[in-house]
Amino acid sequence: METLEKTPIGEIVAQDFRTAALFSKLGIDFCCKGHRTLEEVSQKKSLDTNELSRQLKEIIETKGNNNIDFKSWPLDLLSDYVEKTHHRYIEEKTPVLLAFLSKLCKVHGERHPELFEINRLFTESAQDLAAHLKKEELILFPFIRKMVASQISGRPLEAPHFGTVDNPIAMMKHEHDTEGERFREIAKLTDQYNPPADACNTYRTTFMMLKDFEEDLHKHIHIENNILFVKAQELEQTFH
């Protein structure tokens, strides 16, 4: 890795996912905006680059066996992992959260009108993510698997109807940006997922689930934007 200060933050997290916790704590978007260097985000957030670099090095140099090296995974396996782990998570949690948010609006909406906006944003996210996952599962991921199969077999790769893998990837990244913005707004409206003093158990559970949902989405988008998509584009180039 080049000097840490000049390294894109998405690349830092791709090398060691444990660094994601520090970026999240500082409010630094490492998934959708992972192309920015450590130096750039430090300046934008008025942080000391050297101190941030020191903290990251400390994390990276600490031995740990819970850091999965996704960069070393074959692309078809990585696609399967994203689908069976992160896509499934969204599909399972979305209906539960929609039901809880609807209930909160009915019971607590009068005292906490911000709940209606949170509900609206999450409902939009649920609809858009459902379509987004299908596009990946039916269009992008099958083509990635075809590229891997062609590479292994040595058979020619059939040209996709979308021209180049860059096209669906650009669309997916744009949609990731939209979700990143939505969840920044949800985090703000929920006071960073801190329920109010008069919150009931459902209220607290809903905020905890929203926080977990956002954290899973960050990891999901990071794996795609900073590892899977980059490697898919590199693999496609080998067929030209």
C-alpha positions as CSV (number, residue, x, y, z in Angstrom):
1,M,0.0,0.0,0.0
2,E,1.3,3.5,-0.9
3,T,1.8,6.0,2.0
4,L,-1.4,5.9,4.1
5,E,-2.1,9.7,3.7
6,K,-2.2,9.3,-0.1
7,T,-4.3,6.1,-0.1
8,P,-8.0,6.1,-0.9
9,I,-9.9,5.4,2.2
10,G,-11.9,2.6,0.4
11,E,-8.6,0.9,-0.3
12,I,-7.6,1.2,3.4
13,V,-10.9,-0.5,4.5
14,A,-10.5,-3.1,1.7
15,Q,-7.1,-4.1,3.1
16,D,-8.4,-4.2,6.7
17,F,-12.1,-4.0,7.5
18,R,-11.3,-3.3,11.2
19,T,-10.4,0.3,10.1
20,A,-14.1,0.8,9.2
21,A,-15.1,1.3,12.8
22,L,-12.7,4.3,13.2
23,F,-14.0,5.9,10.0
24,S,-17.6,5.4,11.1
25,K,-16.9,6.9,14.5
26,L,-15.5,10.0,12.8
27,G,-18.5,10.2,10.4
28,I,-16.3,9.5,7.3
29,D,-18.1,7.7,4.4
30,F,-15.7,4.9,3.3
31,C,-18.2,3.1,1.1
32,C,-19.9,5.5,-1.3
33,K,-17.0,8.0,-1.1
34,G,-14.2,5.6,-0.7
35,H,-12.2,7.2,-3.6
36,R,-11.1,10.1,-1.5
37,T,-7.6,9.9,0.1
38,L,-7.0,10.0,3.8
39,E,-5.4,13.5,3.4
40,E,-8.5,14.8,1.6
41,V,-11.0,13.5,4.2
42,S,-8.8,14.8,7.1
43,Q,-8.8,18.3,5.6
44,K,-12.6,18.2,4.9
45,K,-13.3,17.1,8.5
46,S,-10.6,19.3,10.0
47,L,-8.8,16.3,11.5
48,D,-5.1,15.9,12.1
49,T,-3.9,13.7,9.2
50,N,-0.9,12.4,11.1
51,E,-2.9,11.5,14.2
52,L,-5.6,9.7,12.0
53,S,-2.8,7.9,10.2
54,R,-1.3,6.8,13.5
55,Q,-4.6,5.4,14.8
56,L,-5.1,3.5,11.5
57,K,-1.6,2.0,11.6
58,E,-2.3,0.9,15.2
59,I,-5.4,-1.0,14.1
60,I,-3.7,-2.5,11.0
61,E,-0.6,-3.6,12.9
62,T,-2.7,-5.2,15.7
63,K,-3.0,-9.0,15.0
64,G,-6.5,-10.1,14.6
65,N,-8.1,-13.2,13.0
66,N,-11.5,-11.7,12.5
67,N,-10.6,-9.7,9.4
68,I,-11.8,-11.4,6.3
69,D,-9.6,-10.7,3.3
70,F,-12.3,-10.2,0.7
71,K,-9.8,-9.0,-1.9
72,S,-8.3,-12.5,-2.2
73,W,-11.7,-14.1,-2.9
74,P,-12.7,-15.2,-6.4
75,L,-15.3,-12.9,-7.9
76,D,-18.0,-15.5,-8.2
77,L,-17.6,-16.5,-4.5
78,L,-17.7,-12.8,-3.5
79,S,-20.9,-12.3,-5.6
80,D,-22.4,-15.3,-3.8
81,Y,-21.4,-13.9,-0.4
82,V,-22.9,-10.5,-1.0
83,E,-26.1,-12.1,-2.3
84,K,-26.5,-14.6,0.5
85,T,-25.3,-12.4,3.3
86,H,-26.2,-8.8,2.6
87,H,-29.1,-9.1,0.1
88,R,-30.7,-11.7,2.4
89,Y,-30.2,-9.4,5.4
90,I,-32.1,-6.5,3.6
91,E,-34.9,-8.9,2.5
92,E,-35.3,-10.2,6.1
93,K,-35.1,-6.9,8.0
94,T,-37.0,-4.6,5.7
95,P,-40.6,-5.9,6.4
96,V,-40.0,-5.9,10.1
97,L,-38.7,-2.3,10.1
98,L,-41.5,-1.1,7.9
99,A,-44.1,-2.6,10.4
100,F,-42.3,-1.1,13.4
101,L,-42.0,2.3,11.9
102,S,-45.7,2.3,10.9
103,K,-46.6,1.4,14.5
104,L,-44.4,4.1,15.9
105,C,-46.0,6.8,13.7
106,K,-49.4,5.8,15.0
107,V,-48.5,5.6,18.6
108,H,-45.8,8.3,19.0
109,G,-46.2,10.4,15.9
110,E,-48.0,13.2,17.6
111,R,-45.3,13.8,20.2
112,H,-42.4,12.9,17.7
113,P,-43.4,14.2,14.2
114,E,-39.9,13.4,12.9
115,L,-41.0,9.7,12.9
116,F,-43.2,10.4,9.8
117,E,-40.1,11.6,7.9
118,I,-38.0,8.7,9.0
119,N,-40.8,6.3,7.9
120,R,-41.1,8.0,4.5
121,L,-37.3,7.8,3.9
122,F,-37.0,4.2,5.0
123,T,-40.1,3.2,2.9
124,E,-38.4,4.9,-0.2
125,S,-35.2,3.1,0.6
126,A,-37.0,-0.3,0.9
127,Q,-38.6,0.1,-2.5
128,D,-35.4,1.3,-4.2
129,L,-33.3,-1.4,-2.6
130,A,-35.7,-4.2,-3.6
131,A,-35.3,-3.1,-7.3
132,H,-31.5,-2.6,-6.8
133,L,-30.9,-6.1,-5.5
134,K,-32.9,-7.6,-8.4
135,K,-30.7,-5.7,-10.9
136,E,-27.6,-7.1,-9.3
137,E,-29.0,-10.6,-9.0
138,L,-30.4,-10.8,-12.5
139,I,-28.0,-8.7,-14.6
140,L,-24.7,-7.8,-13.0
141,F,-23.8,-10.8,-10.8
142,P,-24.6,-13.4,-13.5
143,F,-22.3,-11.6,-15.9
144,I,-19.5,-11.5,-13.3
145,R,-20.0,-15.3,-12.9
146,K,-19.9,-15.7,-16.7
147,M,-16.6,-13.8,-16.9
148,V,-15.1,-16.1,-14.2
149,A,-16.3,-19.2,-16.0
150,S,-14.8,-18.0,-19.3
151,Q,-11.5,-17.2,-17.6
152,I,-11.3,-20.7,-16.1
153,S,-12.4,-22.6,-19.2
154,G,-10.6,-20.4,-21.7
155,R,-13.8,-20.1,-23.8
156,P,-14.7,-16.7,-25.4
157,L,-16.9,-14.4,-23.4
158,E,-20.2,-13.5,-25.0
159,A,-20.7,-9.8,-25.2
160,P,-23.4,-8.6,-22.7
161,H,-26.5,-6.7,-23.9
162,F,-25.4,-3.7,-21.7
163,G,-22.2,-3.3,-23.7
164,T,-19.6,-3.3,-20.9
165,V,-19.7,-4.1,-17.2
166,D,-18.9,-0.4,-16.5
167,N,-22.5,0.5,-17.4
168,P,-24.4,-1.5,-14.7
169,I,-21.6,-0.7,-12.2
170,A,-22.1,3.0,-12.8
171,M,-25.8,2.6,-12.2
172,M,-25.3,0.6,-9.0
173,K,-22.8,3.1,-7.6
174,H,-25.2,5.9,-8.3
175,E,-27.9,4.1,-6.4
176,H,-25.5,3.4,-3.6
177,D,-24.9,7.1,-3.3
178,T,-28.7,7.7,-3.1
179,E,-28.9,5.2,-0.2
180,G,-25.9,6.8,1.5
181,E,-27.6,10.2,1.4
182,R,-30.9,8.7,2.7
183,F,-29.3,7.0,5.7
184,R,-27.3,10.1,6.6
185,E,-30.7,11.9,6.8
186,I,-32.2,9.1,8.8
187,A,-29.2,9.1,11.2
188,K,-29.7,12.9,11.7
189,L,-33.4,12.6,12.3
190,T,-32.9,9.9,14.9
191,D,-30.2,11.8,16.7
192,Q,-27.7,9.1,15.5
193,Y,-30.2,6.4,16.5
194,N,-30.6,7.6,20.1
195,P,-34.2,7.2,21.1
196,P,-35.9,9.9,23.2
197,A,-36.4,9.6,26.9
198,D,-40.1,8.6,26.6
199,A,-39.3,5.8,24.1
200,C,-41.0,2.4,24.6
201,N,-39.3,-0.9,23.9
202,T,-40.5,-1.0,20.3
203,Y,-39.1,2.5,19.8
204,R,-35.7,1.5,21.1
205,T,-35.7,-1.8,19.2
206,T,-36.6,0.1,16.0
207,F,-33.7,2.6,16.3
208,M,-31.3,-0.2,17.2
209,M,-32.4,-2.2,14.1
210,L,-32.1,1.0,11.9
211,K,-28.6,1.5,13.1
212,D,-27.7,-2.2,12.4
213,F,-29.3,-1.9,9.0
214,E,-27.2,1.2,8.1
215,E,-24.0,-0.5,9.4
216,D,-24.7,-3.6,7.3
217,L,-25.5,-1.4,4.2
218,H,-22.1,0.4,4.7
219,K,-20.2,-3.0,4.7
220,H,-22.3,-4.2,1.7
221,I,-21.7,-1.1,-0.4
222,H,-18.0,-1.1,0.6
223,I,-17.5,-4.7,-0.6
224,E,-19.2,-3.9,-3.9
225,N,-17.8,-0.4,-4.7
226,N,-14.2,-0.9,-3.4
227,I,-13.6,-4.6,-4.2
228,L,-16.1,-6.5,-6.3
229,F,-16.8,-3.8,-8.9
230,V,-13.1,-2.8,-9.2
231,K,-12.0,-6.4,-9.8
232,A,-14.9,-7.1,-12.2
233,Q,-13.8,-4.1,-14.3
234,E,-10.2,-5.4,-14.2
235,L,-11.3,-8.9,-15.2
236,E,-13.3,-7.6,-18.2
237,Q,-10.3,-5.8,-19.5
238,T,-8.4,-9.1,-19.8
239,F,-10.9,-10.3,-22.5
240,H,-10.0,-7.3,-24.8
